């Protein structure tokens, strides 16, 4: 098999892996949401279809460079991914895990904040914020340009920072888990963690929910470090219950329901 064919096959395989990982994870948490909060997502079928469409397109944007790099690592030893546990001291594994998450979070914070600049927001980031409120399917619902900005981080880091292949898998698992659970409209983690000492440093759905409500705050992905340092951390949000369409409700709205969400506009 020639190199070009092998690269194409690797890119297709990695795209399929990313897509299946997305469908399996988002589908699981979407089903859990539907079971725990019956009727919560009523009337959001069109939005969910949009989220799935953009997320599957993002899967290809994430998968193609990952496939090329995976081929280069296997055939030519590209990257600093290692498989032997004793290639580096064992303490390097947790350090590299934190380093990857922190550097990814740093990139995400600044690119995400930049995308809230009104011209970029209207052309690029509005796709993600068109999910009002977001669902578990919105984890990768990005405009292609936004997906591309996120797709370069981990591939770049594997050329720069040594990481065990198992730890890299854990990084990808955490990235997927946090991306999905931060958008599903309820808090997965216990109150003692979210509102406790540890929660003051970590981002969960309660923190990211406020970003989708107020736009100009809470830009981080994993940690609240940059939000706190740059005074963009506005604390935790409260989860609202989307108002059901008129055809699905009888009489006046239930207490605690919110007005229909307005179309997405550029944040002021």
Phi, psi and omega per residue, in radians:
X1 nan 2.248 -3.125
X2 -1.313 2.863 -3.037
X3 -1.082 -0.720 -3.101
X4 -1.068 -0.765 3.131
X5 -1.128 -0.733 3.137
X6 -1.101 -0.684 3.122
X7 -1.140 -0.765 3.138
X8 -1.079 -0.776 3.130
X9 -1.098 -0.732 3.120
X10 -1.105 -0.721 3.133
X11 -1.131 -0.731 3.113
X12 -1.137 -0.730 -3.136
X13 -1.111 -0.758 -3.128
X14 -1.202 -0.619 3.061
X15 -1.079 -0.755 3.116
X16 -1.107 -0.701 3.129
X17 -1.104 -0.794 3.132
X18 -1.095 -0.750 -3.125
X19 -1.130 -0.783 3.134
X20 -1.135 -0.710 3.107
X21 -1.060 -0.733 3.104
X22 -1.113 -0.881 -3.091
X23 -1.086 -0.751 -3.112
X24 -1.150 -0.811 -3.086
X25 -1.247 -0.867 3.137
X26 -1.129 -0.695 3.120
X27 -1.089 -0.717 3.133
X28 -1.085 -0.846 -3.089
X29 -1.304 -0.511 3.040
X30 -1.145 -0.724 3.098
X31 -1.146 -0.682 3.110
X32 -1.112 -0.731 3.111
X33 -1.080 -0.793 -3.133
X34 -1.099 -0.629 3.137
X35 -1.279 -0.699 -3.085
X36 -1.359 -0.600 -3.122
X37 -2.216 1.330 -3.104
X38 -0.989 2.314 3.113
X39 1.417 -0.063 -3.075
X40 -1.059 -0.644 -3.071
X41 -1.789 0.350 -3.140
X42 -1.025 2.373 3.098
X43 1.435 0.125 -3.116
X44 -1.834 0.308 -3.110
X45 -1.006 -0.778 3.141
X46 -1.095 -0.738 3.131
X47 -1.116 -0.772 -3.133
X48 -1.076 -0.708 3.106
X49 -1.092 -0.683 3.084
X50 -1.117 -0.764 -3.137
X51 -1.071 -0.732 3.138
X52 -1.172 -0.726 3.137
X53 -1.025 -0.912 -3.116
X54 -1.179 -0.597 -3.134
X55 -1.180 -0.691 3.112
X56 -1.205 -0.610 3.033
X57 -1.123 -0.700 3.096
X58 -1.120 -0.578 3.132
X59 -1.031 -0.681 3.105
X60 -1.203 -0.675 -3.127
X61 -1.175 -0.611 3.054
X62 -1.332 -0.657 -2.998
X63 -1.316 -0.632 -3.066
X64 -1.101 -0.943 3.114
X65 -1.102 -0.609 3.104
X66 -1.101 -0.668 3.121
X67 -1.163 -0.713 3.114
X68 -1.104 -0.774 -3.121
X69 -1.187 -0.681 3.105
X70 -1.064 -0.700 3.097
X71 -1.125 -0.792 -3.126
X72 -1.125 -0.637 3.099
X73 -1.153 -0.745 -3.101
X74 -1.247 -0.695 -3.024
X75 -1.615 -0.535 -3.003
X76 -2.275 0.070 3.120
X77 1.252 0.381 3.037
X78 -1.023 2.801 3.057
X79 1.298 3.006 3.133
X80 -1.967 0.462 3.026
X81 -1.304 2.318 3.123
X82 -2.212 2.721 -3.070
X83 -1.948 -0.432 -3.129
X84 -1.422 2.159 -3.063
X85 -1.086 -0.476 -3.103
X86 -1.639 0.171 3.119
X87 -1.165 -0.511 3.064
X88 -2.326 2.829 3.070
X89 -0.998 2.564 -3.085
X90 -1.060 -0.516 -3.141
X91 -1.148 -0.313 -3.137
X92 -1.201 -0.443 -3.115
X93 -1.070 -0.962 3.096
X94 -1.145 -0.572 3.113
X95 -1.132 -0.778 -3.138
X96 -1.153 -0.611 3.080
X97 -1.053 -0.883 3.138
X98 -1.101 -0.727 -3.107
X99 -1.084 -0.771 3.104
X100 -1.086 -0.779 -3.129
X101 -1.144 -0.711 -3.120
X102 -1.187 -0.763 3.138
X103 -1.175 -0.678 3.061
X104 -1.092 -0.772 3.135
X105 -1.087 -0.684 3.121
X106 -1.096 -0.833 3.110
X107 -1.056 -0.791 -3.110
X108 -1.095 -0.783 -3.111
X109 -0.989 -0.885 -3.021
X110 -1.295 -0.658 3.080
X111 -1.227 -0.670 3.111
X112 -1.115 -0.776 3.129
X113 -1.111 -0.690 3.114
X114 -1.091 -0.612 -3.114
X115 -1.259 -0.139 3.030
X116 -1.611 0.051 2.902
X117 -1.146 2.173 -2.942
X118 -0.806 -0.801 3.135
X119 -1.084 -0.722 3.104
X120 -1.227 -0.630 3.139
X121 -1.050 -0.880 -3.083
X122 -1.076 -0.681 -3.044
X123 -1.510 -0.454 -3.000
X124 -2.200 -1.092 -2.933
X125 -1.332 -0.277 3.136
X126 -1.059 -0.453 3.100
X127 -1.029 -0.801 -3.128
X128 -1.175 -0.707 -3.112
X129 -1.405 -0.039 3.023
X130 -1.188 -0.276 3.048
X131 -1.411 1.829 -3.064
X132 -2.323 1.773 -0.141
X133 -1.395 2.786 3.135
X134 -1.188 2.760 3.075
X135 -2.118 3.105 3.117
X136 -1.055 -0.370 3.136
X137 -1.374 -0.136 -3.033
X138 -1.523 0.027 -3.018
X139 -0.961 -0.653 -3.110
X140 -2.093 0.390 -3.112
X141 -1.411 1.496 -3.054
X142 -2.202 2.624 2.878
X143 -1.060 2.552 -3.117
X144 -0.908 -0.649 3.140
X145 -1.174 -0.650 3.095
X146 -1.204 -0.717 3.096
X147 -1.046 -0.696 3.136
X148 -1.118 -0.675 3.133
X149 -1.129 -0.551 3.115
X150 -1.467 -0.406 -3.051
X151 -1.336 -0.250 -3.040
X152 -1.559 -0.255 -2.948
X153 -1.177 -1.085 -3.096
X154 -1.100 -0.768 3.072
X155 -0.993 -0.625 3.102
X156 -1.234 -0.706 -3.087
X157 -1.141 -0.585 -3.098
X158 -1.201 -0.271 3.040
X159 -1.502 -0.286 -3.009
X160 -1.949 -0.659 -3.010
X161 -2.075 2.089 3.132
X162 -1.041 2.439 3.138
X163 -2.656 2.409 3.083
X164 -1.252 2.529 -3.072
X165 -1.042 -0.601 3.100
X166 -1.186 -0.680 3.103
X167 -1.177 -0.661 3.080
X168 -1.066 -0.710 3.071
X169 -1.063 -0.657 3.116
X170 -1.187 -0.673 3.064
X171 -1.014 -0.819 -3.128
X172 -1.146 -0.634 3.103
X173 -1.128 -0.812 3.130
X174 -1.096 -0.738 3.126
X175 -1.025 -0.782 -3.138
X176 -1.190 -0.812 -3.111
X177 -1.052 -0.830 -3.109
X178 -1.209 -0.652 3.112
X179 -1.065 -0.684 -3.115
X180 -1.364 -0.900 -3.026
X181 -1.212 -0.416 3.112
X182 -1.267 -0.182 -3.073
X183 -2.032 0.042 -2.939
X184 -1.567 0.013 2.974
X185 1.532 0.157 3.041
X186 -2.736 2.831 -3.015
X187 -1.618 2.086 3.132
X188 -1.318 -0.652 -2.998
X189 -1.506 2.656 -3.079
X190 -1.171 2.707 -3.091
X191 -1.044 -0.651 -3.107
X192 -1.081 -0.527 3.110
X193 -1.405 -0.850 -3.048
X194 -1.113 -0.755 -3.067
X195 -1.718 0.025 -3.133
X196 -1.604 -2.915 -3.073
X197 -1.082 -0.737 -3.140
X198 -1.162 -0.671 -3.123
X199 -1.116 -0.362 3.103
X200 -1.224 -0.189 -3.114
X201 -2.028 -0.222 -3.064
X202 -1.952 2.642 3.090
X203 -1.758 2.246 3.019
X204 -2.264 -3.003 -3.088
X205 -1.043 -0.626 -3.126
X206 -1.067 -0.620 3.138
X207 -1.348 -0.789 -3.077
X208 -1.265 -0.467 3.103
X209 -0.996 -0.685 -3.139
X210 -1.148 -0.557 3.084
X211 -1.082 -0.728 -3.123
X212 -1.279 -0.250 3.096
X213 -1.640 -0.662 -3.033
X214 -1.968 -0.213 3.040
X215 1.230 -0.969 -2.976
X216 -1.561 0.760 3.136
X217 -2.879 2.940 2.996
X218 0.915 1.093 -3.060
X219 -1.555 -0.212 -2.989
X220 -1.243 3.033 -3.098
X221 -1.979 -0.848 -3.119
X222 -2.023 -0.714 -3.000
X223 -2.118 2.722 3.130
X224 -1.664 0.192 -3.052
X225 -1.010 -0.968 -3.071
X226 -1.214 -0.644 3.075
X227 -1.057 -0.738 3.140
X228 -1.218 -0.752 -3.117
X229 -1.098 -0.642 -3.064
X230 -1.736 0.178 3.080
X231 1.044 0.605 3.063
X232 -1.920 0.123 3.099
X233 -1.521 2.002 -3.131
X234 -1.902 0.313 3.051
X235 1.516 -2.737 -3.051
X236 -1.713 2.573 3.102
X237 -1.705 3.011 3.056
X238 -1.965 2.502 -3.088
X239 -1.516 2.165 3.069
X240 -1.682 2.726 3.089
X241 -1.704 2.084 -3.122
X242 -0.998 2.422 3.096
X243 -1.228 2.284 -3.123
X244 -1.312 2.643 3.116
X245 -1.086 2.745 -3.054
X246 -1.005 -0.630 -3.120
X247 -1.162 -0.364 -3.064
X248 -1.731 -0.017 -3.128
X249 -2.266 2.697 3.110
X250 -2.100 2.336 3.135
X251 1.310 -2.762 -3.076
X252 -1.378 2.765 -3.121
X253 -1.067 2.678 3.083
X254 -1.211 2.689 3.098
X255 -1.035 2.364 3.110
X256 1.656 -0.160 3.102
X257 -1.298 2.812 -3.061
X258 -2.025 2.819 3.104
X259 -1.067 2.738 3.050
X260 -0.958 2.465 -3.118
X261 -1.257 2.439 -3.137
X262 -1.466 2.787 3.077
X263 -1.019 2.637 -3.106
X264 -1.248 2.303 3.033
X265 -2.184 2.886 3.108
X266 -1.138 2.358 3.133
X267 -1.159 2.574 3.124
X268 -1.490 nan nan
